[in-house]
Amino acid sequence: MEYLVTMATHVPEGTSDQQVADVRAREAAHSGELAEQGHLLRLWRPPLKPGEWRSIGLFAATDDTELERVLVSMPLRIWRTDAVTPLRPHPHDPGLPAKGGATEFLTAFTVAIPDGTPSQAVADGDAREAQRAKELAGQGHLLRLWRLPGESRSLGLWRAGDPAEMQEILTSLPLDAWMTVDTTRLTQHPSDPGLAAA
């Protein structure tokens, strides 16, 4: 099973720079070990405010208990809180690996079909959406797609040259009129296992 984990780190006041550097070095080394074990799949940095220390990770574990053991094993956990979102397979997931060169984006979609929409229109929209997902995967834009907890919610991992191109891609989706989308621009994390695969 895959999980999206948002990790927020708060270093206590009075912690020495050397102690922070030591914990960060151990975290980087342990992240490599977790990647080799198949638990840490990707690691990114979302946009940060001054003094903010956050990362977003894509993890794999057999269940919630194993994921918690993995997260507890990370050295920065002594200063960190984690928000875990379980991900379920999506039928349109292309399962593409990371590639270098373009910016990555996470998008959380919620589809709300208007009351009274004919079922045939919904089925046609779903079929067009599946076809468009294949096209965007073939163009290297759509890397991964998962179902999120809740009704009609999905998470996508995308590549685009810039936010404007990402927005163009999203508006090209056949279900765009029925979707609300929350987009997060990602930056590379030095411990991202995807960098080695790119």
C-alpha positions as CSV (number, residue, x, y, z in Angstrom):
1,M,0.0,0.0,0.0
2,E,1.2,3.5,-0.7
3,Y,0.9,6.5,1.6
4,L,1.4,10.3,1.2
5,V,3.1,11.7,4.3
6,T,3.4,15.4,5.0
7,M,6.2,15.9,7.5
8,A,6.6,19.1,9.5
9,T,9.7,19.5,11.6
10,H,10.0,21.9,14.6
11,V,13.5,22.0,16.1
12,P,13.3,23.0,19.8
13,E,14.8,26.3,20.8
14,G,18.3,26.0,22.2
15,T,19.2,23.0,19.9
16,S,22.7,23.5,18.7
17,D,23.5,23.8,15.0
18,Q,25.8,20.8,15.3
19,Q,23.0,18.7,16.8
20,V,20.7,19.7,14.0
21,A,23.4,18.9,11.4
22,D,24.0,15.5,13.0
23,V,20.3,14.5,13.0
24,R,19.9,15.7,9.4
25,A,22.9,13.7,8.3
26,R,21.5,10.6,10.0
27,E,18.1,11.3,8.4
28,A,19.6,11.5,5.0
29,A,21.5,8.2,5.5
30,H,18.4,6.5,6.9
31,S,16.3,7.8,4.0
32,G,18.6,6.0,1.6
33,E,18.2,2.8,3.6
34,L,14.4,3.1,3.6
35,A,14.6,3.6,-0.2
36,E,16.6,0.4,-0.6
37,Q,14.1,-1.4,1.5
38,G,11.3,-0.2,-0.8
39,H,9.6,1.9,1.9
40,L,10.5,5.5,0.8
41,L,9.6,5.9,-2.9
42,R,9.8,9.7,-3.3
43,L,10.5,12.8,-1.3
44,W,9.8,16.4,-2.1
45,R,9.7,19.9,-0.6
46,P,6.5,21.9,-0.9
47,P,6.6,25.7,-1.0
48,L,8.0,26.9,2.4
49,K,7.5,30.0,4.5
50,P,10.6,31.5,6.2
51,G,11.7,29.2,9.0
52,E,9.3,26.4,8.0
53,W,10.7,22.9,7.6
54,R,8.4,20.5,5.7
55,S,8.7,17.6,3.4
56,I,6.2,15.4,1.5
57,G,7.0,11.7,1.1
58,L,5.6,8.9,-0.8
59,F,6.0,5.7,1.2
60,A,5.1,2.0,0.8
61,A,4.2,-0.3,3.6
62,T,2.0,-3.4,4.0
63,D,-0.3,-1.6,6.4
64,D,-0.7,1.4,8.8
65,T,1.3,-0.4,11.5
66,E,4.3,-1.0,9.3
67,L,4.2,2.5,8.1
68,E,4.3,3.8,11.6
69,R,7.3,1.6,12.4
70,V,9.0,3.1,9.3
71,L,8.2,6.7,10.3
72,V,9.3,6.2,13.9
73,S,12.6,4.8,12.7
74,M,13.5,8.1,11.0
75,P,15.9,10.3,13.1
76,L,14.0,13.6,12.5
77,R,10.9,12.0,14.0
78,I,12.0,13.3,17.4
79,W,11.1,16.9,16.2
80,R,8.5,16.0,13.6
81,T,4.8,15.5,13.2
82,D,3.4,13.5,10.3
83,A,0.1,13.8,8.5
84,V,-0.6,10.4,6.8
85,T,-3.0,10.0,3.8
86,P,-3.5,6.4,2.7
87,L,-3.6,6.1,-1.1
88,R,-5.6,3.5,-3.1
89,P,-4.9,2.4,-6.6
90,H,-6.6,4.4,-9.4
91,P,-7.7,2.6,-12.6
92,H,-6.0,5.3,-14.7
93,D,-2.6,5.3,-12.9
94,P,0.1,5.1,-15.5
95,G,2.7,4.2,-12.9
96,L,5.5,6.1,-14.6
97,P,8.9,6.6,-12.8
98,A,10.3,10.0,-12.0
99,K,12.2,11.9,-14.7
100,G,14.5,14.9,-14.4
101,G,14.1,18.2,-16.2
102,A,10.6,19.5,-15.4
103,T,8.9,20.7,-12.2
104,E,6.6,18.2,-10.5
105,F,3.2,19.0,-9.1
106,L,0.8,17.2,-6.8
107,T,-2.9,17.8,-7.5
108,A,-5.8,16.8,-5.3
109,F,-9.0,16.5,-7.3
110,T,-12.6,16.4,-6.0
111,V,-15.2,15.7,-8.6
112,A,-18.7,17.0,-7.9
113,I,-21.2,15.9,-10.6
114,P,-24.2,18.4,-10.7
115,D,-27.5,17.0,-9.7
116,G,-29.6,15.9,-12.6
117,T,-26.7,15.1,-14.9
118,P,-27.7,12.1,-17.1
119,S,-25.8,8.9,-16.3
120,Q,-24.8,8.6,-19.9
121,A,-23.1,12.0,-19.7
122,V,-21.2,10.9,-16.6
123,A,-20.1,7.6,-18.3
124,D,-19.0,9.5,-21.5
125,G,-17.1,12.0,-19.3
126,D,-15.3,9.2,-17.4
127,A,-14.4,7.5,-20.7
128,R,-13.0,10.8,-22.1
129,E,-11.1,11.4,-18.8
130,A,-9.5,7.9,-19.0
131,Q,-8.4,8.6,-22.6
132,R,-7.0,12.0,-21.8
133,A,-5.1,10.5,-18.8
134,K,-3.4,8.0,-21.2
135,E,-2.5,10.9,-23.6
136,L,-1.0,13.0,-20.8
137,A,0.9,10.0,-19.5
138,G,2.2,9.3,-23.1
139,Q,3.4,13.0,-23.2
140,G,5.2,12.5,-19.9
141,H,3.0,14.9,-17.9
142,L,1.0,12.4,-15.8
143,L,3.3,10.2,-13.8
144,R,1.0,8.7,-11.1
145,L,-2.6,8.7,-10.0
146,W,-4.2,7.5,-6.8
147,R,-7.6,7.5,-5.1
148,L,-7.9,9.5,-1.9
149,P,-10.1,8.8,1.0
150,G,-13.6,10.3,0.6
151,E,-16.1,10.5,-2.2
152,S,-14.8,11.1,-5.8
153,R,-11.3,12.3,-4.7
154,S,-8.0,11.6,-6.4
155,L,-4.3,12.6,-6.2
156,G,-2.1,13.1,-9.2
157,L,1.7,13.5,-9.7
158,W,2.5,15.6,-12.7
159,R,5.4,17.1,-14.7
160,A,5.2,20.4,-16.4
161,G,7.5,23.2,-17.4
162,D,5.9,25.8,-15.1
163,P,2.6,26.5,-13.3
164,A,1.0,28.0,-16.4
165,E,1.6,24.8,-18.3
166,M,0.3,22.8,-15.4
167,Q,-2.9,24.9,-15.4
168,E,-3.3,24.3,-19.1
169,I,-3.0,20.6,-18.6
170,L,-5.6,20.6,-15.9
171,T,-8.1,22.7,-17.9
172,S,-7.7,20.2,-20.8
173,L,-9.2,17.4,-18.6
174,P,-12.7,16.5,-19.8
175,L,-14.1,16.6,-16.2
176,D,-12.6,20.0,-15.5
177,A,-16.0,21.7,-15.2
178,W,-17.0,19.3,-12.4
179,M,-13.6,19.4,-10.5
180,T,-12.0,21.5,-7.8
181,V,-8.3,21.1,-7.8
182,D,-5.7,21.9,-5.2
183,T,-2.2,22.1,-6.8
184,T,1.1,22.0,-5.0
185,R,4.3,22.9,-6.8
186,L,7.1,20.6,-5.6
187,T,10.8,21.2,-5.4
188,Q,13.5,18.5,-5.3
189,H,14.5,17.1,-1.9
190,P,18.2,16.1,-1.6
191,S,17.2,12.7,-0.2
192,D,14.6,11.9,-2.9
193,P,15.1,8.3,-4.1
194,G,13.5,9.4,-7.4
195,L,16.6,11.6,-8.2
196,A,18.7,8.5,-8.5
197,A,16.1,6.9,-10.9
198,A,15.7,10.1,-13.0
